[in-house]
Every structure is written in structure tokens, then in C-alpha cells.
Amino acid sequence: MGNKIKKLKKIRIHREGTDTLIYGLILGVATALLLWRLDNKVFFWCFATIATILYSITVNFYRCPIRYFKDEDTDKLVVAPADGKVVVIEEVEENEYFHERRLMISIFMSLWNVHANWFPVDGKVKFVKHFDGNYHKAWLPKASEENEHADVMITTPHGADILCRQIAGAVARRIVTYAKDGEDCFIDEHLGFIKLGSRVDVFLPVGSEVCVKMGQLTTGDLTVIAKLK
């Protein structure tokens, strides 16, 4: 694709997980000490093993790698807004905002993926809207419209409107969106965060060049998923 990617820097914990990890660690240590003082070695080691595994999974979920994308011309590039797997590449009738056919590319995030979301394009945020809804499995087609979701419309420097939709999954219960109406946005900046399994849809103008294929794994803020006309 010709895109140049800077070397990844350090990985940190996302701010959305700070309280969860601190309180979880305090509760875990307190419980382990109590079991130890009760001289119940069997329960202590069982608890310590299970708690360590669960805590490690939680730390992995909330990790937030610092990434930078570099290309000579980002105006026409669309980068993956999330880590995950491409589950949809198709033209759909989008009647909520565009009232015309759009190319939709969807990325599903499993429990093991980074759940931070990045802006897929440079531009200006036109609006941000949040909708309550159901919690179908995120990879199902109806999840895009029926699940709880947050829509972020971005106008690129060339005047193209790009819709980025954060979708809650069957387990996810919180969508966090940092984008604000009217603000400038850039690739490399965080758009938001979705807790637990979830999905992100990007709606592009028909005729955009698709740079990924079904089932392909993506790296948020680094994988080029499309090129605008």
C-alpha cells in the first residue's frame, strides 16, 4: 500500500480501566490476605490462581498501545478505527443520514483485542449522536442499527462525509465517545472506547477503494482499510 508506519512505542493502560484495575487489585489482595490469615492454604492458592488469571485478562483488555501513523497523504486514506477482524465489506442503503448507498466496512473486536477506538480519517467532527438499543451479538448484521451505538460524522478536508459507528455487543454495556461536535480530529487521536466485545462500522462513499478483505485482522490506527476517491 505504500504506507509508512512509525515504530510502535510503549503500551500503557487506558484511562477507562484505571479505577477497575486499582479497586480490583485492592479487593484481590485483601481477600488473599484474609484467606492466608485463616490458614486455609487450599482456598488461598485456588483463589490466588483464579484471581491472577482474571486480573491478567483485565489488564490485557485495558491495554492502550501508543501508535502513530505516517503517510505522505492522509487526506484520502481511511485507517482502521479499531483492532479486530473485518466481518463486513458491502454496499448498504444508509437511510439515517445519507439516504443513499454507502460502502460499509465493519471490524469486530473480541475480548482479547485492544478496545480503544481511533479516528479513521482527518477532518472535522460534524456531529456526535448516541442511541440506546439492544445487545445482539456484535457480528450480526442487525447489530449496526438495533444495538446501542454512537455515531460520529466526520467531514474530511476534501468535503467527504464519513460515518464512524461504535456498536455495543452482547456483553458490552458502555460506549465512551471522546469526539465533540465541531472539533478538528486527526488520525492518531482516540475517538473513544468500548467495554467488552463490540464492533465499529465505517460508512464510506461508494467507489472508495477497499484495501482489506473479509476475515483480515486489523490494527487500529495503522491498517489502511480504504482509499477515498
Residue frames as a rotation matrix with the C-alpha (Angstrom) as fourth column:
MET 1
0.555 0.832 0.000 0.00
0.832 -0.555 0.000 0.00
0.000 0.000 -1.000 0.00
GLY 2
-0.034 -0.674 0.738 2.98
0.550 -0.629 -0.549 2.26
0.834 0.387 0.392 0.27
ASN 3
0.785 0.340 0.517 2.06
-0.197 -0.655 0.729 3.49
0.587 -0.675 -0.448 3.72
LYS 4
-0.335 -0.934 -0.128 4.92
0.056 0.116 -0.992 4.10
0.941 -0.339 0.014 6.12
ILE 5
0.764 0.629 -0.144 4.36
0.120 0.080 0.990 3.21
0.634 -0.773 -0.014 9.74
LYS 6
0.037 -0.736 0.676 6.39
-0.786 -0.439 -0.435 4.52
0.617 -0.516 -0.595 12.63
LYS 7
-0.590 -0.339 -0.733 7.73
0.153 0.844 -0.513 2.04
0.793 -0.415 -0.447 15.12
LEU 8
0.519 0.846 -0.121 5.27
0.234 -0.004 0.972 1.33
0.822 -0.533 -0.200 17.93
LYS 9
-0.382 -0.605 0.699 6.13
-0.533 -0.474 -0.701 2.91
0.755 -0.640 -0.141 21.24
LYS 10
-0.989 -0.108 0.098 5.32
-0.140 0.499 -0.855 1.82
0.044 -0.860 -0.509 24.77
ILE 11
-0.244 0.939 -0.243 1.99
0.293 0.310 0.904 0.33
0.925 0.149 -0.351 25.84
ARG 12
-0.920 0.016 0.393 0.05
-0.357 -0.454 -0.817 1.89
0.165 -0.891 0.423 28.68
ILE 13
-0.619 0.775 -0.127 -3.24
0.758 0.546 -0.358 1.19
-0.208 -0.318 -0.925 30.46
HIS 14
-0.423 0.550 0.720 -6.26
0.385 -0.610 0.692 3.06
0.820 0.571 0.047 29.11
ARG 15
-0.889 0.058 0.455 -7.78
-0.375 -0.662 -0.649 5.62
0.264 -0.747 0.610 31.48
GLU 16
0.088 0.993 -0.082 -11.14
-0.779 0.120 0.615 3.84
0.621 0.010 0.784 31.26
GLY 17
0.483 0.094 -0.870 -9.63
0.163 0.967 0.196 0.89
0.860 -0.237 0.452 33.12
THR 18
-0.467 -0.788 0.400 -7.68
-0.238 -0.323 -0.916 2.68
0.851 -0.523 -0.037 35.85
ASP 19
-0.179 0.472 0.863 -10.36
-0.978 -0.181 -0.104 2.53
0.107 -0.863 0.494 38.56
THR 20
0.797 0.528 -0.293 -11.34
-0.524 0.846 0.099 -1.04
0.300 0.075 0.951 37.71
LEU 21
0.312 -0.766 -0.562 -7.75
0.193 0.631 -0.752 -2.28
0.930 0.126 0.345 37.95
ILE 22
-0.584 -0.538 0.608 -6.94
-0.434 -0.425 -0.794 -0.38
0.685 -0.728 0.015 41.16
TYR 23
0.029 0.689 0.724 -10.08
-0.999 0.037 0.005 -1.47
-0.023 -0.724 0.689 43.01
GLY 24
0.810 0.257 -0.527 -9.76
-0.362 0.926 -0.105 -4.99
0.461 0.276 0.843 41.66
LEU 25
-0.087 -0.940 -0.331 -6.18
0.041 0.329 -0.944 -5.25
0.995 -0.095 0.010 42.88
ILE 26
-0.585 -0.085 0.807 -7.09
-0.728 -0.384 -0.568 -3.94
0.358 -0.920 0.163 46.35
LEU 27
0.435 0.844 0.314 -10.01
-0.900 0.418 0.124 -6.37
-0.027 -0.337 0.941 46.65
GLY 28
0.690 -0.204 -0.694 -7.93
-0.158 0.894 -0.419 -9.29
0.706 0.399 0.585 45.41
VAL 29
-0.404 -0.915 -0.004 -5.02
-0.109 0.052 -0.993 -8.65
0.908 -0.401 -0.120 47.75
ALA 30
-0.395 0.325 0.859 -7.33
-0.907 -0.286 -0.309 -8.13
0.146 -0.902 0.407 50.74
THR 31
0.700 0.711 -0.064 -9.16
-0.703 0.702 0.109 -11.37
0.123 -0.032 0.992 50.05
ALA 32
0.406 -0.643 -0.650 -5.90
0.020 0.717 -0.697 -13.29
0.914 0.270 0.304 49.59
LEU 33
-0.607 -0.652 0.455 -4.52
-0.399 -0.244 -0.884 -11.96
0.687 -0.718 -0.112 52.89
LEU 34
0.029 0.721 0.692 -7.72
-1.000 0.027 0.013 -12.92
-0.010 -0.692 0.722 54.69
LEU 35
0.853 0.276 -0.443 -7.54
-0.349 0.933 -0.092 -16.48
0.388 0.233 0.892 53.37
TRP 36
-0.012 -0.948 -0.319 -3.88
0.013 0.319 -0.948 -16.67
1.000 -0.016 0.009 54.32
ARG 37
-0.605 -0.195 0.772 -4.55
-0.690 -0.356 -0.631 -15.48
0.398 -0.914 0.081 57.86
LEU 38
0.427 0.822 0.376 -7.35
-0.901 0.423 0.097 -18.03
-0.079 -0.380 0.921 58.18
ASP 39
-0.463 -0.768 0.443 -4.69
-0.678 0.629 0.380 -20.62
-0.570 -0.124 -0.812 57.39
ASN 40
0.522 0.650 0.552 -6.76
0.002 0.646 -0.763 -22.03
-0.853 0.400 0.336 54.56
LYS 41
-0.421 -0.872 -0.249 -3.98
-0.287 -0.133 0.949 -22.83
-0.861 0.470 -0.194 52.10
VAL 42
-0.529 0.267 0.806 -6.18
0.731 0.625 0.273 -24.72
-0.431 0.733 -0.526 49.63
PHE 43
0.585 0.808 0.070 -8.65
0.759 -0.515 -0.398 -21.87
-0.286 0.286 -0.915 49.23
PHE 44
0.405 -0.503 -0.764 -5.80
-0.131 -0.858 0.496 -19.36
-0.905 -0.100 -0.413 49.22
TRP 45
-0.654 -0.753 0.075 -3.94
-0.056 0.147 0.987 -20.97
-0.754 0.642 -0.139 46.31
CYS 46
-0.278 0.646 0.711 -7.13
0.930 0.365 0.032 -21.64
-0.239 0.670 -0.703 44.36
PHE 47
0.731 0.576 -0.366 -8.23
0.513 -0.817 -0.263 -18.04
-0.451 0.005 -0.893 44.80
ALA 48
0.124 -0.780 -0.613 -4.75
-0.213 -0.624 0.752 -16.66
-0.969 0.037 -0.244 44.02
THR 49
-0.714 -0.406 0.570 -4.54
0.383 0.455 0.804 -18.67
-0.586 0.792 -0.170 40.80
ILE 50
0.024 0.827 0.561 -8.02
0.998 0.014 -0.062 -17.75
-0.060 0.562 -0.825 39.53
ALA 51
0.726 0.257 -0.637 -7.67
0.353 -0.935 0.024 -14.09
-0.590 -0.243 -0.770 40.60
THR 52
-0.227 -0.903 -0.364 -4.30
-0.078 -0.355 0.931 -13.77
-0.971 0.240 0.010 38.85
ILE 53
-0.660 0.044 0.750 -5.70
0.698 0.403 0.592 -15.19
-0.276 0.914 -0.297 35.60
LEU 54
0.374 0.906 0.196 -8.76
0.927 -0.357 -0.118 -12.91
-0.037 0.226 -0.973 35.68
TYR 55
0.574 -0.220 -0.789 -6.69
0.139 -0.923 0.358 -9.86
-0.807 -0.315 -0.500 36.57
SER 56
-0.557 -0.827 0.079 -4.25
0.157 -0.011 0.988 -10.59
-0.815 0.563 0.136 33.73
ILE 57
-0.337 0.536 0.774 -7.16
0.941 0.197 0.274 -10.82
-0.006 0.821 -0.571 31.28
THR 58
0.698 0.641 -0.319 -8.50
0.664 -0.746 -0.046 -7.48
-0.267 -0.179 -0.947 32.56
VAL 59
0.118 -0.759 -0.641 -5.09
-0.022 -0.647 0.762 -5.81
-0.993 -0.076 -0.094 32.21
ASN 60
-0.722 -0.381 0.577 -4.83
0.494 0.299 0.816 -7.19
-0.484 0.875 -0.027 28.67
PHE 61
0.112 0.881 0.460 -8.29
0.994 -0.096 -0.059 -5.82
-0.007 0.464 -0.886 27.84
TYR 62
0.873 0.305 -0.382 -7.50
0.369 -0.923 0.107 -2.30
-0.320 -0.234 -0.918 29.05
ARG 63
-0.173 -0.984 -0.047 -4.06
0.660 -0.151 0.736 -2.02
-0.731 0.096 0.676 27.46
CYS 64
0.872 0.460 -0.168 -3.69
0.235 -0.693 -0.681 1.03
-0.430 0.555 -0.713 25.26
PRO 65
0.007 -0.928 0.373 -0.74
0.919 0.154 0.364 0.99
-0.395 0.340 0.853 22.84
ILE 66
0.324 -0.015 -0.946 0.56
-0.123 -0.992 -0.027 4.38
-0.938 0.126 -0.324 21.75
ARG 67
0.006 -0.234 0.972 0.56
0.852 0.510 0.117 4.35
-0.523 0.828 0.203 17.96
TYR 68
0.011 -0.047 -0.999 1.44
-0.314 -0.948 0.042 6.80
-0.949 0.313 -0.025 15.21
PHE 69
0.440 0.195 0.876 0.52
0.727 0.495 -0.476 6.54
-0.527 0.846 0.076 11.55
LYS 70
-0.095 -0.538 -0.838 2.68
-0.214 -0.811 0.545 8.25
-0.972 0.231 -0.038 8.99
ASP 71
0.054 0.095 0.994 1.92
0.909 0.407 -0.088 8.72
-0.413 0.908 -0.064 5.31
GLU 72
-0.874 -0.482 0.065 2.63
0.457 -0.768 0.449 11.45
-0.166 0.422 0.891 2.82
ASP 73
-0.710 0.696 0.107 -1.07
-0.503 -0.609 0.614 11.99
0.492 0.382 0.782 2.08
THR 74
-0.917 0.393 -0.065 -3.61
0.319 0.626 -0.712 11.05
-0.239 -0.674 -0.699 4.77
ASP 75
-0.624 0.707 -0.333 -6.41
-0.661 -0.705 -0.257 13.15
-0.417 0.060 0.907 3.26
LYS 76
0.049 0.659 -0.751 -7.69
-0.924 0.316 0.216 10.25
0.380 0.683 0.624 1.14
LEU 77
-0.654 -0.353 -0.669 -6.74
-0.118 0.921 -0.371 7.39
0.747 -0.163 -0.644 3.44
VAL 78
0.460 0.761 0.457 -9.08
-0.736 0.039 0.676 5.62
0.496 -0.648 0.578 5.84
VAL 79
-0.646 -0.740 -0.188 -7.35
-0.461 0.575 -0.676 3.71
0.608 -0.350 -0.713 8.64
ALA 80
-0.146 0.580 -0.802 -8.84
0.497 0.744 0.447 1.04
0.856 -0.333 -0.396 10.89
PRO 81
0.114 0.254 0.960 -10.60
-0.593 -0.758 0.271 2.66
0.797 -0.600 0.064 13.86
ALA 82
0.536 0.142 0.832 -10.06
-0.809 0.368 0.458 -0.47
-0.241 -0.919 0.312 15.96
ASP 83
-0.746 -0.665 0.019 -8.12
-0.658 0.742 0.133 -3.68
-0.102 0.087 -0.991 16.46
GLY 84
0.033 0.787 0.616 -10.09
-0.482 0.552 -0.681 -6.74
-0.876 -0.274 0.397 15.41
LYS 85
-0.709 -0.169 0.685 -11.32
0.402 0.700 0.589 -8.69
-0.580 0.693 -0.428 12.40
VAL 86
-0.727 0.458 -0.511 -13.10
-0.675 -0.615 0.408 -7.44
-0.128 0.642 0.756 9.28
VAL 87
-0.669 0.554 0.495 -16.58
0.268 0.801 -0.535 -9.01
-0.693 -0.225 -0.685 9.34
VAL 88
0.481 0.845 0.235 -18.45
0.601 -0.122 -0.790 -6.89
-0.638 0.521 -0.566 6.76
ILE 89
-0.726 -0.497 -0.474 -17.47
-0.037 -0.662 0.749 -5.34
-0.686 0.562 0.462 3.44
GLU 90
-0.413 0.657 0.631 -20.57
0.904 0.381 0.195 -4.45
-0.112 0.651 -0.751 1.45
GLU 91
-0.892 0.257 0.372 -22.66
-0.102 -0.917 0.387 -1.70
0.441 0.307 0.844 -0.04
VAL 92
-0.508 0.750 -0.424 -25.71
0.842 0.328 -0.429 -0.88
-0.182 -0.575 -0.798 2.07
GLU 93
-0.010 0.603 0.798 -28.63
0.457 -0.707 0.540 1.53
0.889 0.370 -0.269 1.87
GLU 94
-0.688 -0.281 -0.670 -27.94
0.726 -0.286 -0.626 4.11
-0.016 -0.916 0.400 4.58
ASN 95
-0.077 0.814 0.575 -31.20
0.599 -0.423 0.680 5.96
0.797 0.397 -0.455 5.28
GLU 96
0.352 0.179 -0.919 -30.44
0.918 -0.257 0.301 7.59
-0.182 -0.950 -0.255 8.63
TYR 97
0.129 -0.425 -0.896 -28.14
0.186 -0.877 0.443 10.35
-0.974 -0.224 -0.034 7.36
PHE 98
-0.753 -0.610 -0.248 -27.05
-0.126 -0.237 0.963 9.89
-0.646 0.756 0.102 3.73
HIS 99
0.330 0.943 0.036 -30.22
-0.268 0.130 -0.955 8.46
-0.905 0.305 0.296 2.17
GLU 100
0.552 -0.237 -0.799 -28.12
-0.801 0.116 -0.587 6.72
0.232 0.964 -0.126 -0.42
ARG 101
0.901 -0.285 -0.326 -25.93
0.291 0.956 -0.030 3.65
0.320 -0.068 0.945 -0.84
ARG 102
0.512 -0.776 0.369 -22.70
-0.857 -0.493 0.151 3.58
0.065 -0.394 -0.917 1.16
LEU 103
0.163 -0.571 -0.804 -19.76
-0.089 0.803 -0.589 1.22
0.983 0.168 0.081 1.41
MET 104
0.724 0.135 0.676 -19.74
-0.671 -0.089 0.736 -0.26
0.159 -0.987 0.026 4.92
ILE 105
-0.081 -0.774 -0.629 -16.63
-0.075 0.634 -0.770 -1.84
0.994 -0.015 -0.109 6.46
SER 106
0.748 0.441 0.496 -17.12
-0.535 -0.040 0.844 -3.40
0.392 -0.897 0.206 9.89
ILE 107
-0.353 -0.894 -0.278 -14.48
-0.311 0.392 -0.866 -4.50
0.883 -0.219 -0.416 12.39
PHE 108
0.764 0.617 -0.188 -15.39
-0.090 0.390 0.917 -6.86
0.639 -0.684 0.353 15.23
MET 109
-0.247 -0.824 0.510 -13.42
-0.719 -0.197 -0.667 -6.63
0.650 -0.531 -0.544 18.49
SER 110
0.336 0.294 -0.895 -13.17
0.296 0.869 0.397 -9.73
0.894 -0.399 0.205 20.63
LEU 111
0.990 0.064 -0.126 -12.40
0.136 -0.176 0.975 -9.80
0.040 -0.982 -0.183 24.34
TRP 112
0.394 -0.918 -0.042 -8.71
0.786 0.313 0.533 -10.17
-0.477 -0.243 0.845 23.53
ASN 113
0.073 -0.346 0.936 -8.42
0.822 -0.510 -0.253 -7.08
0.565 0.787 0.247 21.35
VAL 114
-0.889 -0.274 -0.368 -7.46
0.407 -0.840 -0.358 -3.55
-0.211 -0.468 0.858 22.35
HIS 115
-0.020 0.990 0.140 -10.78
0.997 0.030 -0.067 -1.74
-0.071 0.138 -0.988 22.77
ALA 116
-0.244 -0.122 -0.962 -9.60
0.115 -0.989 0.096 1.83
-0.963 -0.087 0.256 22.27
ASN 117
0.453 0.447 0.771 -11.02
0.839 0.079 -0.538 3.43
-0.302 0.891 -0.339 19.10
TRP 118
-0.556 -0.707 -0.437 -9.19
0.410 -0.691 0.595 5.86
-0.723 0.152 0.674 16.81
PHE 119
0.352 0.588 -0.728 -10.46
-0.417 -0.598 -0.685 8.41
-0.838 0.545 0.035 14.29
PRO 120
0.347 -0.188 0.919 -10.34
0.629 0.773 -0.079 6.72
-0.696 0.605 0.387 10.86
VAL 121
0.205 -0.234 0.951 -9.73
0.866 -0.410 -0.287 9.97
0.457 0.882 0.118 8.92
ASP 122
-0.807 -0.393 -0.442 -8.52
0.523 -0.822 -0.225 13.52
-0.275 -0.413 0.868 9.36
GLY 123
-0.383 0.677 0.629 -11.21
0.518 -0.407 0.753 16.18
0.765 0.614 -0.195 9.32
LYS 124
-0.818 0.235 0.525 -13.79
-0.520 -0.692 -0.502 17.94
0.245 -0.683 0.688 11.46
VAL 125
-0.820 0.565 -0.089 -16.47
0.541 0.715 -0.442 16.32
-0.186 -0.410 -0.893 13.62
LYS 126
-0.671 0.653 0.351 -19.83
-0.075 -0.532 0.844 17.27
0.737 0.540 0.406 12.18
PHE 127
0.197 0.712 0.674 -21.89
-0.882 -0.171 0.438 15.75
0.427 -0.681 0.595 14.99
VAL 128
-0.906 -0.358 -0.227 -21.95
-0.199 0.833 -0.517 13.03
0.374 -0.423 -0.825 17.64
LYS 129
0.051 0.975 0.218 -25.14
-0.903 -0.048 0.427 11.12
0.426 -0.219 0.878 18.49
HIS 130
-0.933 -0.305 0.193 -25.80
-0.360 0.801 -0.479 8.31
-0.008 -0.516 -0.857 20.98
PHE 131
-0.017 0.946 -0.325 -28.64
-0.793 0.185 0.581 5.81
0.609 0.268 0.747 20.66
ASP 132
-0.355 0.017 0.935 -29.90
-0.730 0.619 -0.289 3.32
-0.584 -0.785 -0.208 23.22
GLY 133
0.141 0.424 -0.895 -30.76
-0.891 0.448 0.072 -0.13
0.431 0.788 0.441 21.94
ASN 134
0.965 0.261 0.009 -30.42
-0.250 0.912 0.325 -3.89
0.076 -0.316 0.946 22.23
TYR 135
0.089 -0.962 0.259 -27.36
-0.876 0.048 0.480 -6.04
-0.474 -0.269 -0.838 22.83
HIS 136
0.982 0.187 -0.034 -27.32
-0.173 0.804 -0.569 -8.51
-0.079 0.565 0.821 19.97
LYS 137
0.341 -0.902 0.267 -24.06
0.637 0.430 0.640 -10.28
-0.691 -0.048 0.721 19.19
ALA 138
0.160 -0.287 -0.945 -21.90
-0.219 -0.943 0.249 -7.59
-0.963 0.167 -0.214 17.60
TRP 139
-0.819 -0.573 0.000 -21.06
-0.127 0.182 0.975 -9.52
-0.559 0.799 -0.222 14.42
LEU 140
-0.213 0.822 0.529 -24.73
0.836 0.433 -0.337 -9.90
-0.506 0.370 -0.779 13.42
PRO 141
-0.611 -0.032 0.791 -25.91
0.648 -0.595 0.476 -7.56
0.455 0.803 0.384 10.60
LYS 142
0.392 0.883 0.258 -28.83
0.522 -0.445 0.728 -6.18
0.757 -0.151 -0.636 12.66
ALA 143
0.204 -0.376 -0.904 -26.42
0.951 -0.143 0.274 -5.06
-0.233 -0.916 0.328 15.41
SER 144
-0.722 -0.577 0.382 -25.42
0.670 -0.722 0.175 -2.00
0.175 0.383 0.907 13.36
GLU 145
-0.498 0.615 0.612 -28.90
-0.135 -0.752 0.646 -0.47
0.857 0.239 0.457 13.64
GLU 146
0.471 0.851 -0.230 -30.59
0.045 0.238 0.970 -2.21
0.881 -0.468 0.074 16.58
ASN 147
0.157 -0.479 -0.864 -27.81
0.940 0.340 -0.018 -2.30
0.303 -0.809 0.503 19.20
GLU 148
0.799 -0.054 -0.599 -26.83
0.274 -0.854 0.442 0.58
-0.535 -0.518 -0.667 21.43
HIS 149
0.113 -0.788 0.605 -24.46
0.992 0.057 -0.111 2.69
0.053 0.613 0.789 19.34
ALA 150
0.335 -0.119 -0.935 -22.79
0.207 -0.959 0.196 6.07
-0.919 -0.259 -0.297 18.99
ASP 151
0.550 -0.065 0.833 -22.47
0.835 0.029 -0.549 7.80
0.012 0.997 0.070 15.61
VAL 152
0.098 -0.590 -0.801 -19.66
0.188 -0.780 0.597 10.18
-0.977 -0.210 0.035 14.79
MET 153
0.787 0.181 0.589 -19.90
0.609 -0.084 -0.789 12.03
-0.094 0.980 -0.176 11.46
ILE 154
0.023 -0.877 -0.480 -16.60
0.329 -0.447 0.832 13.40
-0.944 -0.177 0.278 10.16
THR 155
0.980 0.201 0.008 -16.10
0.087 -0.384 -0.919 15.74
-0.182 0.901 -0.394 7.21
THR 156
0.243 -0.948 0.204 -12.72
0.879 0.305 0.367 15.25
-0.411 0.090 0.907 5.56
PRO 157
-0.322 -0.458 -0.829 -10.61
0.106 -0.887 0.449 18.15
-0.941 0.056 0.334 4.20
HIS 158
-0.998 -0.044 0.052 -11.94
0.053 -0.024 0.998 17.25
-0.042 0.999 0.026 0.72
GLY 159
-0.537 0.843 0.018 -15.55
-0.843 -0.538 0.013 17.56
0.020 -0.009 1.000 1.85
ALA 160
-0.300 0.426 -0.854 -16.46
-0.174 0.855 0.488 13.87
0.938 0.295 -0.183 2.09
ASP 161
0.135 0.431 0.892 -18.69
-0.976 -0.099 0.195 12.85
0.172 -0.897 0.407 5.00
ILE 162
-0.450 -0.359 -0.818 -17.55
-0.178 0.933 -0.312 9.69
0.875 0.005 -0.484 6.77
LEU 163
0.493 0.667 0.559 -19.70
-0.745 -0.008 0.666 7.99
0.449 -0.745 0.494 9.42
CYS 164
-0.630 -0.654 -0.419 -17.96
-0.230 0.672 -0.704 6.03
0.742 -0.348 -0.573 12.18
ARG 165
0.385 0.887 0.256 -20.32
-0.647 0.062 0.760 3.98
0.658 -0.458 0.598 14.36
GLN 166
-0.805 -0.554 0.215 -19.36
-0.519 0.480 -0.707 2.45
0.288 -0.680 -0.674 17.72
ILE 167
0.182 0.913 -0.366 -21.60
-0.579 0.401 0.710 -0.51
0.795 0.082 0.601 18.50
ALA 168
-0.228 -0.160 0.960 -22.14
-0.935 0.311 -0.170 -2.28
-0.272 -0.937 -0.220 21.82
GLY 169
-0.623 -0.064 -0.780 -22.08
-0.433 0.858 0.276 -6.07
0.651 0.510 -0.562 21.69
ALA 170
0.229 0.757 -0.612 -23.91
0.115 0.603 0.789 -8.82
0.967 -0.251 0.051 23.57
VAL 171
0.209 -0.247 -0.946 -21.84
0.952 0.271 0.140 -8.20
0.221 -0.931 0.292 26.71
ALA 172
-0.773 -0.577 0.264 -20.69
0.529 -0.816 -0.234 -4.60
0.350 -0.041 0.936 26.30
ARG 173
0.249 0.888 -0.387 -22.66
0.967 -0.204 0.155 -2.14
0.059 -0.412 -0.909 28.40
ARG 174
0.538 -0.070 -0.840 -20.79
0.269 -0.930 0.250 1.08
-0.799 -0.361 -0.482 27.95
ILE 175
0.297 -0.434 0.850 -19.72
0.909 -0.143 -0.391 3.09
0.292 0.889 0.352 24.92
VAL 176
0.297 -0.299 -0.907 -17.43
0.440 -0.800 0.408 6.05
-0.848 -0.520 -0.106 25.60
THR 177
0.423 -0.123 0.898 -17.08
0.865 -0.239 -0.441 8.69
0.269 0.963 0.006 22.86
TYR 178
-0.144 -0.584 -0.799 -14.49
0.721 -0.615 0.319 11.46
-0.678 -0.530 0.509 23.17
ALA 179
-0.689 -0.106 0.717 -15.35
0.672 -0.465 0.577 13.18
0.272 0.879 0.392 19.88
LYS 180
-0.262 0.579 -0.772 -17.13
0.482 -0.614 -0.625 16.54
-0.836 -0.536 -0.118 20.23
ASP 181
0.588 0.592 0.551 -19.27
0.780 -0.233 -0.581 18.45
-0.216 0.771 -0.599 17.75
GLY 182
0.992 -0.060 0.114 -17.30
-0.006 -0.904 -0.428 20.93
0.129 0.424 -0.897 15.68
GLU 183
0.494 -0.866 0.080 -13.81
-0.411 -0.151 0.899 19.91
-0.767 -0.477 -0.430 16.78
ASP 184
0.292 -0.526 -0.799 -10.95
-0.891 0.153 -0.427 19.11
0.346 0.837 -0.424 14.43
CYS 185
0.693 -0.072 0.718 -9.95
-0.339 0.846 0.412 15.44
-0.637 -0.529 0.561 14.51
PHE 186
0.160 -0.758 -0.632 -6.93
-0.971 -0.007 -0.237 13.56
0.175 0.652 -0.738 13.25
ILE 187
0.690 -0.163 -0.705 -5.70
0.049 0.983 -0.179 10.05
0.722 0.089 0.686 12.68
ASP 188
-0.467 -0.834 -0.294 -3.66
0.280 0.175 -0.944 9.02
0.839 -0.523 0.152 15.79
GLU 189
-0.710 0.270 0.650 -6.26
-0.667 -0.552 -0.500 10.57
0.224 -0.789 0.572 18.15
HIS 190
-0.914 0.404 -0.018 -8.65
0.377 0.834 -0.403 8.47
-0.147 -0.375 -0.915 20.21
LEU 191
-0.544 0.821 0.174 -12.29
-0.267 -0.366 0.891 8.61
0.795 0.438 0.418 19.14
GLY 192
0.314 0.679 0.664 -13.48
-0.897 -0.018 0.442 6.61
0.312 -0.734 0.603 22.15
PHE 193
-0.853 -0.514 0.092 -13.54
-0.506 0.771 -0.387 3.27
0.128 -0.377 -0.917 23.95
ILE 194
0.264 0.931 -0.253 -15.99
-0.746 0.363 0.558 0.34
0.612 0.041 0.790 24.09
LYS 195
-0.384 -0.406 0.829 -16.01
-0.885 0.417 -0.206 -2.02
-0.262 -0.813 -0.520 27.04
LEU 196
-0.185 0.143 0.972 -16.02
-0.092 0.982 -0.162 -5.78
-0.978 -0.119 -0.169 26.28
GLY 197
-0.554 -0.123 0.823 -16.95
0.685 0.495 0.535 -7.41
-0.473 0.860 -0.190 22.93
SER 198
0.294 0.623 -0.725 -18.06
0.060 -0.769 -0.636 -4.86
-0.954 0.143 -0.263 20.37
ARG 199
0.003 -0.182 0.983 -17.79
0.965 0.257 0.045 -3.56
-0.261 0.949 0.177 16.81
VAL 200
-0.184 -0.068 -0.981 -17.05
-0.055 -0.995 0.079 -0.44
-0.981 0.068 0.180 14.79
ASP 201
0.327 0.350 0.878 -18.64
0.873 0.244 -0.423 0.33
-0.362 0.904 -0.226 11.39
VAL 202
-0.512 -0.432 -0.742 -17.27
0.025 -0.871 0.491 2.85
-0.859 0.233 0.457 8.90
PHE 203
0.468 0.731 0.496 -19.57
0.644 0.103 -0.758 4.15
-0.605 0.675 -0.422 6.14
LEU 204
-0.505 -0.774 -0.382 -17.70
0.149 -0.514 0.845 5.43
-0.850 0.369 0.375 3.08
PRO 205
0.134 0.521 -0.843 -18.72
-0.801 -0.443 -0.402 6.86
-0.583 0.729 0.358 -0.30
VAL 206
0.696 0.154 0.701 -19.45
0.234 0.875 -0.424 4.21
-0.679 0.459 0.573 -2.90
GLY 207
0.882 -0.448 0.144 -16.45
0.077 -0.165 -0.983 3.88
0.464 0.879 -0.111 -5.19
SER 208
0.475 -0.744 0.470 -13.88
-0.867 -0.305 0.394 4.05
-0.149 -0.595 -0.790 -2.41
GLU 209
0.122 -0.538 -0.834 -11.04
-0.497 0.694 -0.520 1.58
0.859 0.478 -0.183 -2.91
VAL 210
0.920 0.226 0.322 -11.20
-0.392 0.463 0.795 -1.24
0.030 -0.857 0.514 -0.36
CYS 211
0.081 -0.987 -0.137 -7.74
-0.779 0.023 -0.626 -2.19
0.621 0.157 -0.768 0.97
VAL 212
-0.619 -0.213 0.756 -8.74
-0.686 0.615 -0.389 -5.09
-0.382 -0.759 -0.527 3.26
LYS 213
-0.462 0.484 -0.743 -10.56
-0.407 0.629 0.662 -8.40
0.788 0.608 -0.093 2.80
MET 214
0.580 0.786 0.213 -13.09
-0.602 0.237 0.762 -10.38
0.549 -0.570 0.611 4.79
GLY 215
0.915 -0.157 -0.370 -11.61
0.338 0.799 0.497 -12.05
0.218 -0.580 0.785 7.85
GLN 216
0.036 -0.961 0.273 -8.47
0.423 -0.233 -0.876 -9.92
0.905 0.147 0.398 7.79
LEU 217
0.329 -0.037 -0.944 -7.09
0.933 -0.139 0.330 -8.84
-0.144 -0.990 -0.012 11.15
THR 218
0.449 -0.124 0.885 -6.69
0.317 -0.904 -0.288 -5.08
0.836 0.410 -0.366 11.60
THR 219
-0.309 -0.547 -0.778 -4.54
0.951 -0.188 -0.246 -2.93
-0.011 -0.816 0.578 13.84
GLY 220
0.695 0.703 -0.151 -6.24
0.709 -0.705 -0.020 0.27
-0.121 -0.093 -0.988 14.94
ASP 221
0.782 -0.306 -0.542 -4.65
-0.227 -0.951 0.209 3.47
-0.580 -0.040 -0.814 13.64
LEU 222
-0.270 -0.962 -0.023 -2.21
-0.424 0.097 0.900 1.50
-0.864 0.253 -0.434 11.47
THR 223
-0.552 0.102 0.828 -4.06
0.600 0.738 0.310 -0.70
-0.579 0.668 -0.468 8.96
VAL 224
-0.740 0.337 -0.583 -5.30
-0.590 -0.741 0.320 1.16
-0.324 0.581 0.747 5.87
ILE 225
-0.403 0.671 0.622 -8.80
0.307 0.740 -0.599 -0.16
-0.862 -0.050 -0.505 5.20
ALA 226
0.459 0.591 0.664 -9.76
0.842 -0.050 -0.538 2.06
-0.284 0.805 -0.520 2.24
LYS 227
-0.778 -0.590 -0.216 -8.79
0.456 -0.767 0.452 4.95
-0.432 0.253 0.866 -0.01
LEU 228
0.214 0.889 -0.405 -11.29
0.274 -0.453 -0.849 7.66
-0.938 0.071 -0.340 -0.88
LYS 229
0.438 0.019 0.899 -11.83
0.898 0.031 -0.439 8.73
-0.036 0.999 -0.003 -4.47
